[in-house]
């Protein structure tokens, strides 16, 4: 709990999560880096602390802008990305403050979006690349938390939304893999920093019994095993 309260940025490398299966058959960062090298202007939606975007921008020479809504993360991202000449704008991702056709590339990693708004800010020939969390992510938890959020068929909705906005689909794929969290503490930490997953999550009160049961029933020799679901979409605006 204390660790979650101090959390900022959006980097979970130190949690010790291990994959038990094949990684997705795509590499979001590598593809984003390839595309950014060709784009005169790049937008990263919901950049968090700018950790991923700063890596993507290595070798990029175009104009770079990121958005971030959370007041805690926005200044962190601004400081990190300023080292690479990128700026950060505070604002919601579904309502873009940018003019029509402003970007040759729009990136979005695990941030909500409006396909029509993305298409609006893309220049002719511009591309969007987004990796998102799938609908069945951490599906094992739903038996213990029936109120767990269901964000609907976003893969189908975003794909159809891009096509309806006039974008040509280049890649659309989904993937699931089993991962092991070292213990219950790491799972609780993730649920605390992602409060949209279980509305009103209260690990020391309302949800304590469910967590105890979850640990007893799901924990194995290596930790707690959950399913991660991801999807990727790449689309292009016609010239």
Backbone as CSV, one residue per row, in Angstrom:
resi,resn,N_x,N_y,N_z,CA_x,CA_y,CA_z,C_x,C_y,C_z
1,UNK,0.824,-1.205,0.000,0.000,0.000,0.000,0.865,1.264,0.000
2,UNK,1.877,1.320,0.891,2.740,2.491,0.951,3.496,2.671,-0.355
3,UNK,3.926,1.551,-0.919,4.654,1.612,-2.177,3.768,2.155,-3.295
4,UNK,2.523,1.734,-3.314,1.589,2.205,-4.342,1.331,3.705,-4.213
5,UNK,1.255,4.192,-2.976,1.018,5.625,-2.760,2.187,6.470,-3.245
6,UNK,3.388,5.894,-3.209,4.574,6.637,-3.642,4.843,6.481,-5.127
7,UNK,4.056,5.628,-5.787,4.338,5.271,-7.172,4.130,6.450,-8.114
8,UNK,5.044,6.579,-9.088,4.892,7.540,-10.176,5.552,6.943,-11.404
9,UNK,5.352,7.583,-12.548,5.845,7.009,-13.789,4.969,5.843,-14.210
10,UNK,5.503,4.962,-15.017,4.727,3.781,-15.429,5.696,2.682,-15.837
11,UNK,6.562,2.315,-14.880,7.596,1.325,-15.119,7.503,0.269,-14.025
12,UNK,7.311,-0.998,-14.443,7.113,-2.085,-13.478,8.214,-3.143,-13.590
13,UNK,9.352,-2.730,-14.106,10.430,-3.701,-14.333,10.932,-4.336,-13.044
14,UNK,10.778,-3.629,-11.926,11.327,-4.147,-10.673,10.353,-5.043,-9.913
15,UNK,9.208,-5.357,-10.488,8.234,-6.203,-9.787,8.617,-7.679,-9.795
16,UNK,9.492,-8.064,-10.695,9.908,-9.458,-10.742,8.924,-10.387,-11.408
17,UNK,8.096,-9.853,-12.312,7.116,-10.679,-13.032,7.837,-11.475,-14.116
18,UNK,7.525,-12.774,-14.194,8.152,-13.648,-15.183,7.122,-14.214,-16.143
19,UNK,7.504,-14.321,-17.392,6.615,-14.895,-18.398,6.800,-16.406,-18.450
20,UNK,5.678,-17.127,-18.567,5.732,-18.585,-18.665,5.538,-19.069,-20.098
21,UNK,5.160,-18.174,-20.976,4.889,-18.571,-22.356,5.588,-17.663,-23.337
22,UNK,5.189,-17.787,-24.578,5.783,-16.976,-25.626,5.366,-15.524,-25.486
23,UNK,6.299,-14.646,-25.737,5.995,-13.219,-25.768,5.150,-12.922,-27.010
24,UNK,4.465,-11.770,-27.053,3.693,-11.426,-28.250,4.554,-11.489,-29.505
25,UNK,3.981,-11.873,-30.636,4.757,-11.974,-31.881,5.022,-10.614,-32.518
26,UNK,5.051,-9.610,-31.718,5.416,-8.268,-32.165,6.229,-7.597,-31.065
27,UNK,6.953,-6.576,-31.422,7.722,-5.779,-30.473,7.283,-4.337,-30.643
28,UNK,6.419,-3.873,-29.751,5.848,-2.538,-29.888,6.941,-1.470,-29.940
29,UNK,7.878,-1.532,-29.023,8.909,-0.491,-28.980,9.758,-0.476,-30.241
30,UNK,10.129,-1.633,-30.706,10.952,-1.681,-31.913,10.199,-1.118,-33.113
31,UNK,8.931,-1.495,-33.267,8.153,-0.986,-34.399,7.930,0.513,-34.266
32,UNK,7.665,0.983,-33.055,7.477,2.418,-32.844,8.755,3.181,-33.170
33,UNK,9.887,2.615,-32.825,11.165,3.262,-33.119,11.397,3.346,-34.622
34,UNK,11.067,2.269,-35.332,11.209,2.266,-36.793,10.348,3.362,-37.423
35,UNK,9.113,3.446,-36.994,8.192,4.422,-37.576,8.579,5.847,-37.207
36,UNK,9.068,6.042,-35.986,9.397,7.404,-35.541,10.563,7.989,-36.317
37,UNK,11.451,7.142,-36.813,12.596,7.629,-37.580,12.179,8.231,-38.918
38,UNK,10.990,7.853,-39.404,10.525,8.338,-40.694,9.516,9.482,-40.569
39,UNK,8.999,9.704,-39.371,7.920,10.677,-39.191,8.467,12.065,-38.857
40,UNK,7.972,13.113,-39.537,8.417,14.479,-39.221,7.895,14.982,-37.888
41,UNK,6.772,14.407,-37.421,6.202,14.803,-36.126,5.516,13.593,-35.507
42,UNK,5.808,13.356,-34.221,5.308,12.171,-33.516,4.548,12.593,-32.266
43,UNK,3.411,11.951,-32.030,2.626,12.159,-30.810,2.552,10.853,-30.036
44,UNK,2.868,10.916,-28.741,2.709,9.765,-27.856,1.578,10.069,-26.886
45,UNK,0.518,9.284,-26.941,-0.660,9.529,-26.122,-0.537,8.827,-24.775
46,UNK,-0.783,9.571,-23.678,-0.717,8.972,-22.349,0.656,8.412,-22.063
47,UNK,1.660,9.255,-22.079,3.047,8.810,-22.023,3.494,8.308,-20.657
48,UNK,2.648,8.470,-19.619,3.066,8.063,-18.273,4.201,8.948,-17.807
49,UNK,5.301,8.336,-17.370,6.470,9.102,-16.979,7.440,9.313,-18.128
50,UNK,7.007,8.963,-19.344,7.848,9.134,-20.516,8.912,8.063,-20.687
51,UNK,8.846,6.997,-19.871,9.891,5.975,-19.897,10.002,5.308,-21.274
52,UNK,8.878,4.841,-21.789,8.890,4.117,-23.061,9.158,5.072,-24.225
53,UNK,8.504,6.229,-24.212,8.655,7.173,-25.313,10.096,7.668,-25.423
54,UNK,10.756,7.853,-24.301,12.150,8.317,-24.348,13.037,7.291,-25.033
55,UNK,12.754,6.011,-24.834,13.538,4.975,-25.521,13.219,4.950,-27.009
56,UNK,11.944,5.139,-27.331,11.527,5.127,-28.730,12.188,6.251,-29.507
57,UNK,12.366,7.391,-28.875,12.877,8.579,-29.562,14.374,8.541,-29.856
58,UNK,15.088,7.572,-29.326,16.516,7.487,-29.611,16.727,7.281,-31.112
59,UNK,17.399,8.200,-31.722,17.632,8.115,-33.155,16.598,8.846,-33.986
60,UNK,15.541,9.346,-33.345,14.523,10.097,-34.073,14.918,11.564,-34.164
61,UNK,14.639,12.192,-35.296,15.026,13.586,-35.499,13.828,14.506,-35.722
62,UNK,12.621,13.959,-35.716,11.436,14.766,-35.947,10.952,15.458,-34.675
63,UNK,9.927,16.279,-34.828,9.303,16.936,-33.674,8.537,15.895,-32.861
64,UNK,8.645,15.966,-31.547,8.003,14.971,-30.682,7.193,15.651,-29.592
65,UNK,5.957,15.179,-29.413,5.044,15.707,-28.405,4.384,14.531,-27.697
66,UNK,4.160,14.663,-26.404,3.457,13.631,-25.638,2.324,14.272,-24.849
67,UNK,1.307,13.500,-24.569,0.241,13.945,-23.673,0.249,13.079,-22.420
68,UNK,-0.171,13.662,-21.313,-0.304,12.935,-20.050,-1.319,13.661,-19.180
69,UNK,-2.327,12.941,-18.730,-3.401,13.552,-17.942,-3.064,13.646,-16.463
70,UNK,-2.400,12.630,-15.908,-2.161,12.568,-14.464,-1.161,13.640,-14.045
71,UNK,-1.565,14.464,-13.086,-0.740,15.594,-12.644,0.586,15.148,-12.045
72,UNK,0.619,13.967,-11.453,1.867,13.469,-10.867,2.875,13.118,-11.960
73,UNK,2.389,12.494,-13.014,3.294,12.017,-14.054,3.721,13.092,-15.050
74,UNK,2.853,14.065,-15.309,3.140,15.052,-16.350,4.496,15.744,-16.160
75,UNK,4.820,16.268,-14.970,6.137,16.911,-14.808,7.297,15.925,-14.874
76,UNK,7.071,14.698,-14.449,8.126,13.678,-14.548,8.433,13.404,-16.009
77,UNK,7.374,13.239,-16.797,7.555,13.003,-18.230,8.203,14.206,-18.899
78,UNK,7.779,15.405,-18.502,8.331,16.621,-19.109,9.833,16.714,-18.886
79,UNK,10.279,16.408,-17.681,11.705,16.454,-17.389,12.491,15.413,-18.158
80,UNK,11.940,14.214,-18.231,12.651,13.138,-18.933,12.697,13.394,-20.437
81,UNK,11.576,13.787,-21.016,11.504,13.941,-22.468,12.167,15.219,-22.967
82,UNK,12.295,16.217,-22.092,12.964,17.451,-22.496,14.406,17.188,-22.906
83,UNK,15.015,16.151,-22.342,16.390,15.809,-22.684,16.517,15.409,-24.145
84,UNK,15.392,15.022,-24.750,15.405,14.643,-26.159,14.638,15.642,-27.018
85,UNK,14.371,16.810,-26.461,13.722,17.859,-27.232,12.232,17.681,-27.416
86,UNK,11.622,16.801,-26.638,10.177,16.558,-26.739,9.432,17.348,-25.670
87,UNK,8.213,17.746,-25.962,7.393,18.494,-25.017,6.216,17.647,-24.549
88,UNK,5.639,18.031,-23.415,4.514,17.304,-22.832,3.346,18.267,-22.637
89,UNK,2.172,17.826,-23.050,0.947,18.607,-22.906,0.003,17.845,-21.985
90,UNK,-0.491,18.504,-20.947,-1.480,17.858,-20.080,-2.836,17.892,-20.750
91,UNK,-3.512,16.748,-20.750,-4.834,16.709,-21.353,-5.320,15.283,-21.502
92,UNK,-6.598,15.145,-21.781,-7.229,13.842,-21.956,-6.943,13.304,-23.358
93,UNK,-6.755,12.002,-23.448,-6.386,11.399,-24.720,-7.544,11.337,-25.710
94,UNK,-8.759,11.290,-25.220,-9.890,11.179,-26.133,-10.275,12.525,-26.756
95,UNK,-9.736,13.623,-26.236,-10.002,14.946,-26.791,-8.677,15.612,-27.090
96,UNK,-8.211,15.450,-28.293,-6.892,15.944,-28.651,-6.901,17.458,-28.854
97,UNK,-5.938,18.173,-28.282,-5.874,19.631,-28.436,-5.143,20.065,-29.706
98,UNK,-4.766,19.113,-30.558,-3.929,19.422,-31.701,-4.745,19.627,-32.978
99,UNK,-4.164,20.363,-33.911,-4.858,20.675,-35.160,-4.953,19.442,-36.058
100,UNK,-5.806,19.523,-37.057,-5.958,18.443,-38.023,-4.637,18.190,-38.757
101,UNK,-4.314,16.925,-38.959,-3.145,16.560,-39.739,-1.819,16.976,-39.160
102,UNK,-1.742,17.107,-37.828,-0.524,17.638,-37.206,0.615,16.629,-37.123
103,UNK,0.315,15.322,-37.186,1.354,14.326,-36.909,1.445,13.268,-38.002
104,UNK,2.683,12.879,-38.268,2.912,11.781,-39.195,2.833,10.434,-38.512
105,UNK,2.875,10.432,-37.178,2.803,9.192,-36.408,2.143,9.458,-35.067
106,UNK,1.175,8.645,-34.712,0.552,8.679,-33.397,0.827,7.341,-32.718
107,UNK,1.429,7.408,-31.539,1.724,6.226,-30.739,0.819,6.191,-29.525
108,UNK,0.442,5.000,-29.128,-0.432,4.848,-27.967,-0.175,3.474,-27.366
109,UNK,0.363,3.469,-26.168,0.630,2.207,-25.469,-0.193,2.175,-24.192
110,UNK,-1.271,1.401,-24.230,-2.116,1.151,-23.067,-2.858,2.401,-22.593
111,UNK,-3.198,3.281,-23.497,-3.955,4.488,-23.162,-5.249,4.494,-23.984
112,UNK,-6.341,4.948,-23.383,-7.595,4.992,-24.118,-7.474,5.926,-25.313
113,UNK,-8.335,5.717,-26.297,-8.294,6.562,-27.477,-9.655,6.607,-28.151
114,UNK,-9.815,7.604,-28.997,-10.972,7.739,-29.863,-10.453,7.620,-31.292
115,UNK,-10.792,6.544,-32.010,-10.242,6.347,-33.350,-10.446,7.536,-34.276
116,UNK,-11.598,8.197,-34.182,-11.868,9.340,-35.050,-10.920,10.501,-34.736
117,UNK,-10.616,10.716,-33.444,-9.697,11.782,-33.059,-8.276,11.470,-33.522
118,UNK,-7.882,10.221,-33.419,-6.559,9.830,-33.897,-6.452,10.094,-35.392
119,UNK,-7.469,9.678,-36.130,-7.464,9.885,-37.579,-7.426,11.374,-37.928
120,UNK,-8.100,12.193,-37.132,-8.155,13.629,-37.413,-6.782,14.283,-37.345
121,UNK,-5.963,13.888,-36.374,-4.661,14.546,-36.200,-3.561,13.920,-37.047
122,UNK,-3.887,12.855,-37.784,-2.892,12.235,-38.655,-2.789,12.985,-39.972
123,UNK,-1.573,13.217,-40.406,-1.342,13.814,-41.720,-1.577,12.763,-42.800
124,UNK,-1.831,13.177,-44.022,-1.952,12.203,-45.120,-0.726,11.292,-45.174
125,UNK,-0.961,10.004,-45.235,0.121,9.034,-45.213,0.602,8.685,-43.817
126,UNK,0.090,9.375,-42.797,0.511,9.133,-41.421,-0.022,7.822,-40.870
127,UNK,0.629,7.353,-39.808,0.260,6.059,-39.223,-0.044,6.186,-37.728
128,UNK,-0.845,5.247,-37.263,-1.086,5.081,-35.837,-0.632,3.686,-35.455
129,UNK,0.059,3.584,-34.329,0.467,2.298,-33.766,0.033,2.281,-32.318
130,UNK,-0.777,1.298,-31.952,-1.236,1.205,-30.568,-1.182,-0.228,-30.077
131,UNK,-0.645,-0.388,-28.871,-0.742,-1.659,-28.154,-1.646,-1.427,-26.958
132,UNK,-2.601,-2.334,-26.763,-3.589,-2.172,-25.711,-3.712,-3.436,-24.872
133,UNK,-4.287,-3.270,-23.694,-4.600,-4.404,-22.829,-5.900,-5.021,-23.298
134,UNK,-5.908,-6.331,-23.488,-7.082,-7.024,-23.992,-8.171,-7.204,-22.949
135,UNK,-9.327,-7.563,-23.430,-10.516,-7.669,-22.577,-10.366,-8.736,-21.493
136,UNK,-9.638,-9.812,-21.786,-9.532,-10.929,-20.842,-8.283,-10.861,-19.970
137,UNK,-7.683,-9.693,-19.873,-6.498,-9.553,-19.041,-6.814,-9.878,-17.576
138,UNK,-5.944,-10.673,-16.948,-6.115,-11.081,-15.546,-7.501,-11.694,-15.298
139,UNK,-7.957,-12.495,-16.246,-9.315,-13.035,-16.124,-9.507,-13.919,-14.898
140,UNK,-8.408,-14.460,-14.360,-8.506,-15.298,-13.165,-9.049,-14.521,-11.966
141,UNK,-8.874,-13.207,-11.951,-9.303,-12.402,-10.805,-10.811,-12.192,-10.759
142,UNK,-11.473,-12.368,-11.887,-12.909,-12.046,-11.947,-13.737,-12.932,-11.017
143,UNK,-13.307,-14.160,-10.796,-14.043,-15.061,-9.893,-14.017,-14.549,-8.457
144,UNK,-12.994,-13.785,-8.111,-12.856,-13.272,-6.749,-13.363,-11.835,-6.621
145,UNK,-13.427,-11.142,-7.737,-13.904,-9.755,-7.752,-14.920,-9.590,-8.892
146,UNK,-16.166,-10.004,-8.668,-17.178,-9.941,-9.732,-17.398,-8.534,-10.294
147,UNK,-17.045,-7.509,-9.531,-17.231,-6.135,-10.011,-16.056,-5.658,-10.865
148,UNK,-15.111,-6.525,-11.116,-13.968,-6.163,-11.946,-14.453,-5.572,-13.263
149,UNK,-13.819,-4.502,-13.688,-14.277,-3.766,-14.873,-14.175,-4.610,-16.140
150,UNK,-15.139,-4.409,-17.019,-15.126,-5.016,-18.346,-15.196,-3.868,-19.344
151,UNK,-14.101,-3.632,-20.065,-14.032,-2.497,-20.975,-14.544,-2.820,-22.370
152,UNK,-15.105,-4.014,-22.524,-15.723,-4.363,-23.789,-14.720,-4.819,-24.839
153,UNK,-15.205,-5.100,-26.037,-14.348,-5.625,-27.110,-13.544,-4.512,-27.786
154,UNK,-12.571,-3.954,-27.077,-11.831,-2.812,-27.607,-11.071,-3.144,-28.888
155,UNK,-10.570,-4.357,-29.002,-9.853,-4.730,-30.218,-10.756,-4.546,-31.438
156,UNK,-11.951,-5.094,-31.358,-12.883,-4.984,-32.477,-13.355,-3.541,-32.672
157,UNK,-13.612,-2.848,-31.561,-14.119,-1.479,-31.650,-13.080,-0.524,-32.231
158,UNK,-11.845,-0.618,-31.753,-10.806,0.268,-32.272,-10.505,-0.047,-33.729
159,UNK,-10.447,-1.310,-34.056,-10.160,-1.697,-35.447,-11.244,-1.165,-36.386
160,UNK,-12.495,-1.374,-35.995,-13.602,-0.882,-36.817,-13.619,0.642,-36.848
161,UNK,-13.260,1.278,-35.716,-13.251,2.730,-35.647,-12.218,3.350,-36.572
162,UNK,-11.041,2.744,-36.634,-10.019,3.245,-37.561,-10.490,3.118,-39.011
163,UNK,-11.083,1.984,-39.318,-11.560,1.774,-40.690,-12.686,2.753,-41.032
164,UNK,-13.587,2.990,-40.072,-14.681,3.928,-40.305,-14.170,5.350,-40.500
165,UNK,-13.022,5.654,-39.887,-12.424,6.984,-40.022,-11.569,7.109,-41.274
166,UNK,-11.543,6.067,-42.072,-10.829,6.125,-43.340,-9.404,5.621,-43.316
167,UNK,-8.988,4.989,-42.216,-7.627,4.476,-42.132,-7.556,3.048,-42.676
168,UNK,-6.439,2.736,-43.279,-6.220,1.403,-43.834,-5.480,0.545,-42.807
169,UNK,-6.042,-0.611,-42.495,-5.436,-1.501,-41.510,-4.176,-2.147,-42.081
170,UNK,-3.094,-2.081,-41.312,-1.828,-2.696,-41.709,-1.550,-3.938,-40.871
171,UNK,-1.844,-3.840,-39.583,-1.661,-4.996,-38.709,-2.696,-4.977,-37.614
172,UNK,-3.236,-6.146,-37.306,-4.192,-6.304,-36.212,-4.002,-7.702,-35.639
173,UNK,-3.569,-7.797,-34.381,-3.275,-9.101,-33.795,-3.519,-9.072,-32.297
174,UNK,-3.836,-10.233,-31.745,-4.037,-10.394,-30.306,-3.101,-11.483,-29.792
175,UNK,-2.848,-11.441,-28.480,-1.964,-12.449,-27.899,-2.233,-12.559,-26.403
176,UNK,-2.144,-13.788,-25.889,-2.252,-14.028,-24.455,-1.053,-14.833,-23.988
177,UNK,-0.582,-14.535,-22.793,0.512,-15.299,-22.213,0.331,-15.386,-20.704
178,UNK,0.800,-16.447,-20.122,0.731,-16.638,-18.679,1.972,-16.036,-18.030
179,UNK,1.760,-15.282,-16.968,2.875,-14.664,-16.250,2.755,-14.976,-14.770
180,UNK,3.892,-14.967,-14.084,3.937,-15.259,-12.650,4.349,-14.021,-11.881
181,UNK,3.506,-13.612,-10.928,3.856,-12.547,-9.991,4.470,-13.205,-8.758
182,UNK,5.545,-12.645,-8.212,6.231,-13.289,-7.090,5.334,-13.621,-5.908
183,UNK,4.333,-12.767,-5.654,3.447,-13.013,-4.527,2.231,-12.120,-4.573
184,UNK,1.392,-12.253,-3.562,0.165,-11.471,-3.502,0.459,-9.971,-3.428
185,UNK,1.534,-9.602,-2.763,1.859,-8.185,-2.613,2.013,-7.483,-3.947
186,UNK,2.642,-8.139,-4.911,2.852,-7.532,-6.226,1.532,-7.378,-6.977
187,UNK,0.633,-8.354,-6.811,-0.680,-8.250,-7.454,-1.481,-7.105,-6.835
188,UNK,-1.453,-7.009,-5.519,-2.156,-5.917,-4.833,-1.591,-4.572,-5.271
189,UNK,-0.282,-4.480,-5.391,0.341,-3.233,-5.847,-0.202,-2.831,-7.211
190,UNK,-0.272,-3.782,-8.151,-0.765,-3.472,-9.489,-2.226,-3.016,-9.446
191,UNK,-3.029,-3.632,-8.608,-4.439,-3.246,-8.509,-4.603,-1.877,-7.856
192,UNK,-3.667,-1.511,-7.004,-3.728,-0.186,-6.361,-3.342,0.924,-7.337
193,UNK,-2.338,0.678,-8.186,-1.905,1.728,-9.115,-2.737,1.742,-10.392
194,UNK,-3.592,0.740,-10.565,-4.518,0.701,-11.699,-5.943,0.592,-11.154
195,UNK,-6.432,1.641,-10.489,-7.716,1.566,-9.776,-8.925,1.348,-10.675
196,UNK,-8.759,1.512,-11.988,-9.869,1.269,-12.914,-10.165,-0.218,-13.077
197,UNK,-9.236,-1.083,-12.676,-9.453,-2.521,-12.853,-10.540,-3.050,-11.929
198,UNK,-10.488,-2.683,-10.652,-11.506,-3.098,-9.673,-11.969,-1.838,-8.964
199,UNK,-13.086,-1.275,-9.386,-13.562,-0.023,-8.780,-13.702,-0.146,-7.261
200,UNK,-13.198,0.837,-6.563,-13.308,0.837,-5.113,-12.465,-0.213,-4.431
201,UNK,-11.383,-0.627,-5.064,-10.541,-1.677,-4.501,-10.003,-1.265,-3.130
202,UNK,-10.210,-2.159,-2.132,-9.819,-1.866,-0.754,-9.178,-3.117,-0.151
203,UNK,-7.862,-3.275,-0.316,-7.213,-4.523,0.088,-7.210,-4.798,1.583
204,UNK,-7.351,-3.780,2.409,-7.312,-3.997,3.857,-8.703,-4.075,4.482
205,UNK,-9.725,-3.815,3.693,-11.086,-3.838,4.242,-12.006,-4.668,3.352
206,UNK,-12.679,-4.021,2.438,-13.703,-4.674,1.632,-13.211,-5.929,0.910
207,UNK,-11.997,-5.906,0.408,-11.512,-6.989,-0.447,-10.510,-7.915,0.229
208,UNK,-10.342,-7.775,1.526,-9.349,-8.586,2.225,-9.645,-10.078,2.130
209,UNK,-10.895,-10.462,2.396,-11.248,-11.890,2.362,-11.044,-12.479,0.973
210,UNK,-11.418,-11.722,-0.058,-11.245,-12.205,-1.430,-9.769,-12.395,-1.753
211,UNK,-8.928,-11.508,-1.264,-7.496,-11.630,-1.515,-6.894,-12.839,-0.811
212,UNK,-7.344,-13.098,0.403,-6.858,-14.267,1.148,-7.243,-15.543,0.406
213,UNK,-8.480,-15.599,-0.075,-8.939,-16.770,-0.827,-8.181,-16.915,-2.133
214,UNK,-7.972,-15.806,-2.822,-7.228,-15.816,-4.077,-5.835,-16.378,-3.869
215,UNK,-5.160,-15.905,-2.847,-3.808,-16.379,-2.573,-3.795,-17.869,-2.275
216,UNK,-4.743,-18.317,-1.484,-4.794,-19.739,-1.104,-5.046,-20.627,-2.322
217,UNK,-5.885,-20.173,-3.242,-6.298,-21.020,-4.354,-5.412,-20.897,-5.599
218,UNK,-4.768,-19.766,-5.778,-4.001,-19.555,-7.009,-2.487,-19.613,-6.839
219,UNK,-1.994,-19.426,-5.632,-0.540,-19.360,-5.467,0.095,-20.738,-5.598
220,UNK,1.146,-20.795,-6.405,1.911,-22.018,-6.580,3.323,-21.830,-6.058
221,UNK,4.196,-22.785,-6.353,5.578,-22.713,-5.856,6.327,-21.456,-6.314
222,UNK,5.965,-20.945,-7.498,6.686,-19.789,-8.038,5.984,-18.462,-7.808
223,UNK,4.745,-18.509,-7.325,3.990,-17.282,-7.118,2.571,-17.390,-7.644
224,UNK,1.995,-16.257,-8.003,0.620,-16.203,-8.506,0.639,-16.085,-10.022
225,UNK,-0.013,-17.031,-10.690,-0.012,-17.060,-12.149,-1.301,-16.451,-12.695
226,UNK,-1.146,-15.470,-13.575,-2.282,-14.796,-14.205,-2.075,-14.742,-15.713
227,UNK,-3.158,-14.496,-16.419,-3.102,-14.378,-17.873,-3.057,-12.914,-18.281
228,UNK,-2.064,-12.556,-19.088,-2.002,-11.217,-19.662,-2.499,-11.265,-21.098
229,UNK,-3.350,-10.308,-21.437,-3.917,-10.222,-22.781,-3.516,-8.892,-23.405
230,UNK,-3.027,-8.939,-24.638,-2.606,-7.737,-25.346,-3.089,-7.783,-26.795
231,UNK,-3.230,-6.609,-27.393,-3.454,-6.561,-28.833,-2.726,-5.371,-29.424
232,UNK,-2.458,-5.450,-30.715,-1.760,-4.384,-31.425,-2.518,-4.043,-32.698
233,UNK,-2.555,-2.760,-32.997,-3.176,-2.262,-34.224,-2.241,-1.247,-34.855
234,UNK,-2.046,-1.385,-36.151,-1.331,-0.370,-36.931,-2.178,-0.026,-38.143
235,UNK,-2.378,1.248,-38.377,-3.217,1.688,-39.486,-2.640,2.947,-40.099
236,UNK,-3.022,3.224,-41.340,-2.449,4.348,-42.058,-3.543,5.184,-42.727
237,UNK,-3.354,6.495,-42.668,-4.247,7.402,-43.381,-3.788,7.475,-44.846
238,UNK,-4.692,7.372,-45.798,-4.290,7.446,-47.212,-3.591,8.758,-47.538
239,UNK,-2.719,8.699,-48.549,-2.008,9.899,-48.998,-2.997,10.940,-49.537
